[in-house]
Amino acid sequence: MTGKPTLAVVGATGAVGTVMLQILSQRADIWGEIRLIASPRSAGRKLAVRGEEIEVVALTEDAFDGVDIALFDVPDEVAAEWAPVAAARGAVVVDNSGAFRMDPDVPLVVPEVNPHAVRSRPRGIVASPHCTTLTMIVALGALHAEFGLRELVVSSYQAVSGAGRAGVETLRAQLSLVAGTELGTKPGDVRRAVGDDTGPFPDPVALNVVPWAGSLREDGWSSEEMKVRDESRKVLGLPRLPVAVTCVRVPVITTHSLTVHARFQREVAVDGAREILATAPGVVLCDDPAAGEFPTPADVVGTDPTWVGRLRRALDDPTALELFVCGDNLRKGAALNCAQLAELIAAETTEPPGRA
């Protein structure tokens, strides 16, 4: 690449695309042209980026002419069709969908954990992990580098924005129905008040938690649970890592949280783990329970780092740590990681390796 590279944002009008445009306006201005691409029905809209109004263009093959890097935030099936098109036109694709994450010819990259992997991309595509994985993986990567991770047990508490705008609209509508009532005191009263319209969720989320996220997979596991398992293994380079996951949807608009039980190759000292997390890039340690200090979604939303608290050694296993993590699922969980990957690629001074 010579001069400032041209960046395309595909899916610019979506929930994550909107956050992406904010992030591009807040980070270092390394880009030349920024091209906004969306479905034909959104073509012609104007969106603000870096203080300029840019007109959205329709998703076509020609839209990628002259593009160096293309950020994709679109449904899996759209990415599966169009990311190879963009790559064939000469762009390096950074994809936020699940279409390519487990493709052996597509690196799955978190800049704070495995930045070297971004340079080997035989298909011209780099994948970004799922938002739930990204909530914990930066902190886990730092601990793994020191202690050697050997087993992982996590439970997620996932915000409704992980299901897109429909998830947010569903929770807000349900909250308006239950606000100021005595609901939540009798079996089924919340469900009757909400009615059949539970949006993208199988049950009401207002005044409730729903132990399900994603679609059904074999033996009762959900797709989101399998993503956390498979993606953690790939990012950390631990293909046989034992991972157990339970994903839960909670009545939070934005910011996922997880409880993490991590077992390591050797005995761990809390003070050592605390020092690692306190100095790890992209991590903020917020951990003073006596003062009521630990991360919560209400405080973390809108921020970039992974926030870690409740750090303690397991009571019955000196090789295990317990911790609680929070991360904004639309920022580091989606748009920010993609923006960081694009910046890594843009910093390469030679033609991207692995491309014919």
Buried (B, 14 or more C-beta within 10 A) or exposed (E): BEEEBBBBBBBBBBBBBBBBBBBBBEBEEEBEEBBBBBBEEBBEBEBEBEEEEBEBBBBEEEBBEBBBBBBBBBEEEBBBEBBBBBBEBBBBBBBBBBBBBBBEEBBBBBBBBBEEBBBEBBBBBBBBBBBBBBBBBBBBBBBBEBBEBBBBBBBBBBBBBBBBEBBBBBBEEBBEBBEEEEBEEEEEBBBEBBEEEBBBBEBBBBBBEBEBBBEEEEEEBBBBBBBBBBBBBBBBEBEEBEBBBBBBBBBBBBBBBBBBBBBBEEEBEEEEBBEBBEEBEBBBBBBEEEEEEBBBBEBBBEBBBBBBBBBBBBEEBEBBBBBBBBBBBBBBBBBBBBBBBBBBBBEBEEEBEEEE
